[in-house]
Amino acid sequence: MTKRSGFTLLEVLVATAVTAMILSIVYSSFARTVESKEYVELGNEAYHRARWALDKIATDLASAYVHRSNNSNSIFYAVSHDISGMPMDEMHFTSFAHVSHNPLLVSSDQCEVGYKIAWISELERFQLWRREDPTVDVDNMQGGEEFMIVDDLAAFNVRFWDGFSWRDNWDSRPFDMVMSEDGSEQQMEFEQTDEMLKASPAAVEVSIAVNGPDGRPIIFTSKVKIEMSTINLKALDEEEDEEGSSGSGSSSTDNEKKNPFASPTGGYVGAG
């Protein structure tokens, strides 16, 4: 009678346990790889959306304008808001950034542009919305179409260069434009300087923070020179140079404070 060889119950149990351990290690590595892939994809999506939004804002601001005529409805108005310790600013201005997507419709390149924060209770998050109205009218902070450009916003901060310092607010409207309908004076939300009246800022610094996949904010910042601003940065540079040559002792650091876009060669850099 021949003897048959085989596995004992103990050997089968040991082999099963080893196989289960190997499969567990492989599954854990695979799960971590999938999580890392999703994390990178979510991070890239947040990065590209914020970068696109920043480029769009820079394009709108670069062609912003305020006409000095009393009959003009052009405007540059921005007010700083604080929500739970984070800047959530609001901005409205007229610009030559309008692009008609209907070749049969003849329209001007002028438009009203607005950027405002919205709290979406269903999603429990902030969003940045853009408004565009191709008709520049008296009601220059309302109307037109709105659409969301940044989801899961952590902060939106804008500052404005008046040729001398950075300011958190801007209001180009003459005082008679901020009167209430009954003719009574409205309380100003912030101090309005002479540089603001009927003028757009010389430059704008825009910062956008979006919540990354790990919940930490990703911050994007850009400085935009407003080409049609009536604040002449080159004239301020020349004035500073004349003061320096007369013995005022101005330095390169002073010039940088005077003109945030001055390059070492005296030229200007654009948005970026």
Summary of the structure (lengths in Angstrom):
residues: 272
radius of gyration: 28.5
end to end distance: 89.2
largest distance: 119.7
contacts: 729
relative contact order: 0.13
helix: 30%
strand: 29%
